Amino acid sequence: MSDAVTIGINGFGRVGRAVLVASLSNPAVRVTAINDPFISADYAAYLVKHDSATGGFKGSVEAKKDAIVVDGCTIAVTQKSDPSSVPWGDSHVTYVIECSGVHTTHDRAGAHLAGGASRVVIAAPSSDAVTLVQGVNADSMKPSTQVISAGSCTGMAVCPILRFLGERFGVDECTFTAVHAVTPTQKVVDGAQGKEWRSARSAMTNIIPHSSGATKTIQKVLPQLANKVLGTSLRVPVQNGCALDITVRLTNGISKEALDLAIQEASQPGSPFYGLLAFSSEELVSSDVSASAASIYDSKASVSLSSTTHKLLWWYSHELGYAQRLLLLIAQTNASW
Ligand SMILES: NC(=O)c1ccc[n+]([C@@H]2O[C@H](COP(=O)([O-])OP(=O)(O)OC[C@H]3O[C@@H](n4cnc5c(N)ncnc54)[C@H](O)[C@@H]3O)[C@@H](O)[C@H]2O)c1
């Protein structure tokens, strides 16, 4: 057996499948088991092969009895609803990535430990689990902690940017809008659900204002900015790629050119933000960024009103990029766990 960290995926939806695909190009991790009560082995193989957003996985994918074989690696497939009954130990799973959207509290996600897993990473915001974001507070991991939340995709994208801006220039005030691709909770045609009535309007034809869970993630991992940053979101009818439109008032003024240079430097090897922040002067659009683990600063689309007030455009990938970052977080925290 290799030294790769063994992973189990609970919930084989958009994020669960993105985790599998991301793992195939990351030798530090290996997915050995998948659990989803609604997805059998042959259905799982079908969903890996065919994907309307990404074009599907181009390697070999085969269904067996209670397993799929992806590029020669056998991955057990189970269909349990109760997390405590998933036999993770049979597949030597160390980390479960909880991607069902159902078990997001510490105790519900912690039920995976009963089946033999050692740690659980919730791929979503959690009301009570410790939240860790790479490049922000991931090095504060306590070895005794067995269940963590990695926050939302927007939180994971925006927090390193805010930490960078805060430490380098000071942040007096900041608002942001996450211009977010569609997600499975939305409706194809107008429907009715919950209290946020417009959330159930057709995702195909509308720009839909939505709350952003990222503000809560910021409050948890960057408490020094808790009362200075507020974010919201617009859901837009694209499948790939999201943008962060950040308006920030800095404490210490800096010209647009010098800010560009500082971000470019932060994206280079040797910087603590390397791999988390990237710089681009290309004319990007959302579909260009779907495979990026880093949040990408778009220098051409960003403008400055004055040396202290800047409107910055950043791109991020809500599925594959988020999944890549989850795996990097595991690789990083595994060293201290
Ligand atoms: N889609 C995104 O952009 C995105 C990004 C980051 C985080 N997230 C978070 O990831 C979670 C999943 O989101 P998604 O977009 O992948 O949703 P999804 O609907 O595509 O996937 C959820 C999967 O969980 C399965 N499931 C349901 N009940 C289950 C149970 N009891 N045990 C195991 N599996 C179960 C479903 O069958 C489905 O396949 C949510 O918490 C969401 O907030 C989503």
The ligand as an SDF file (V2000), in Angstrom:
LIG
                    3D

 44 48  0  0  0  0  0  0  0  0999 V2000
  -22.1880   22.3960   -5.4480 N   0  0  0  0  0  0  0  0  0  0  0  0
  -21.3650   23.3180   -4.9350 C   0  0  0  0  0  0  0  0  0  0  0  0
  -21.0240   24.3030   -5.5720 O   0  0  0  0  0  0  0  0  0  0  0  0
  -20.8120   23.1510   -3.5530 C   0  0  0  0  0  0  0  0  0  0  0  0
  -19.5520   23.7000   -3.2510 C   0  0  0  0  0  0  0  0  0  0  0  0
  -19.0240   23.5430   -1.9690 C   0  0  0  0  0  0  0  0  0  0  0  0
  -19.7490   22.8670   -1.0100 C   0  0  0  0  0  0  0  0  0  0  0  0
  -20.9690   22.3690   -1.3360 N   0  0  0  0  0  0  0  0  0  0  0  0
  -21.6840   21.6270   -0.2860 C   0  0  0  0  0  0  0  0  0  0  0  0
  -21.5490   20.2390   -0.5830 O   0  0  0  0  0  0  0  0  0  0  0  0
  -22.6990   19.5460   -0.1260 C   0  0  0  0  0  0  0  0  0  0  0  0
  -23.2600   18.7470   -1.3000 C   0  0  0  0  0  0  0  0  0  0  0  0
  -23.5610   19.6240   -2.3370 O   0  0  0  0  0  0  0  0  0  0  0  0
  -23.6640   19.0810   -3.8400 P   0  0  0  0  0  0  0  0  0  0  0  0
  -23.7290   20.3030   -4.6720 O   0  0  0  0  0  0  0  0  0  0  0  0
  -22.6250   18.0750   -4.1240 O   0  0  0  0  0  0  0  0  0  0  0  0
  -25.1070   18.4010   -3.7880 O   0  0  0  0  0  0  0  0  0  0  0  0
  -25.6700   17.1560   -4.6220 P   0  0  0  0  0  0  0  0  0  0  0  0
  -27.1330   17.1900   -4.4530 O   0  0  0  0  0  0  0  0  0  0  0  0
  -25.1120   17.1550   -5.9920 O   0  0  0  0  0  0  0  0  0  0  0  0
  -25.0720   15.9010   -3.8580 O   0  0  0  0  0  0  0  0  0  0  0  0
  -25.5220   15.4070   -2.6380 C   0  0  0  0  0  0  0  0  0  0  0  0
  -25.4070   13.8840   -2.7040 C   0  0  0  0  0  0  0  0  0  0  0  0
  -25.6230   13.3700   -1.3970 O   0  0  0  0  0  0  0  0  0  0  0  0
  -26.4040   12.2120   -1.5090 C   0  0  0  0  0  0  0  0  0  0  0  0
  -27.0760   11.9430   -0.2390 N   0  0  0  0  0  0  0  0  0  0  0  0
  -28.2840   12.3510    0.1920 C   0  0  0  0  0  0  0  0  0  0  0  0
  -28.5380   11.8530    1.4310 N   0  0  0  0  0  0  0  0  0  0  0  0
  -27.4480   11.1340    1.7830 C   0  0  0  0  0  0  0  0  0  0  0  0
  -27.0900   10.3860    2.9490 C   0  0  0  0  0  0  0  0  0  0  0  0
  -27.8950   10.2650    4.0050 N   0  0  0  0  0  0  0  0  0  0  0  0
  -25.8740    9.7860    2.9760 N   0  0  0  0  0  0  0  0  0  0  0  0
  -25.0270    9.8930    1.9200 C   0  0  0  0  0  0  0  0  0  0  0  0
  -25.3240   10.5740    0.7800 N   0  0  0  0  0  0  0  0  0  0  0  0
  -26.5160   11.1860    0.7220 C   0  0  0  0  0  0  0  0  0  0  0  0
  -27.3480   12.4860   -2.6730 C   0  0  0  0  0  0  0  0  0  0  0  0
  -27.8180   11.2650   -3.2470 O   0  0  0  0  0  0  0  0  0  0  0  0
  -26.4450   13.2440   -3.6310 C   0  0  0  0  0  0  0  0  0  0  0  0
  -25.8030   12.3770   -4.5460 O   0  0  0  0  0  0  0  0  0  0  0  0
  -23.6530   20.6230    0.4060 C   0  0  0  0  0  0  0  0  0  0  0  0
  -23.4940   20.7220    1.7970 O   0  0  0  0  0  0  0  0  0  0  0  0
  -23.1620   21.8910   -0.2490 C   0  0  0  0  0  0  0  0  0  0  0  0
  -23.4340   23.0480    0.5240 O   0  0  0  0  0  0  0  0  0  0  0  0
  -21.5040   22.4590   -2.5780 C   0  0  0  0  0  0  0  0  0  0  0  0
  1  2  1  0
  2  3  2  0
  2  4  1  0
  4  5  1  0
  4 44  2  0
  5  6  2  0
  6  7  1  0
  7  8  2  0
  8  9  1  0
  8 44  1  0
  9 10  1  0
  9 42  1  0
 10 11  1  0
 11 12  1  0
 11 40  1  0
 12 13  1  0
 13 14  1  0
 14 15  2  0
 14 16  1  0
 14 17  1  0
 17 18  1  0
 18 19  2  0
 18 20  1  0
 18 21  1  0
 21 22  1  0
 22 23  1  0
 23 24  1  0
 23 38  1  0
 24 25  1  0
 25 26  1  0
 25 36  1  0
 26 27  1  0
 26 35  1  0
 27 28  2  0
 28 29  1  0
 29 30  1  0
 29 35  2  0
 30 31  1  0
 30 32  2  0
 32 33  1  0
 33 34  2  0
 34 35  1  0
 36 37  1  0
 36 38  1  0
 38 39  1  0
 40 41  1  0
 40 42  1  0
 42 43  1  0
M  CHG  2   8   1  16  -1
M  END
$$$$
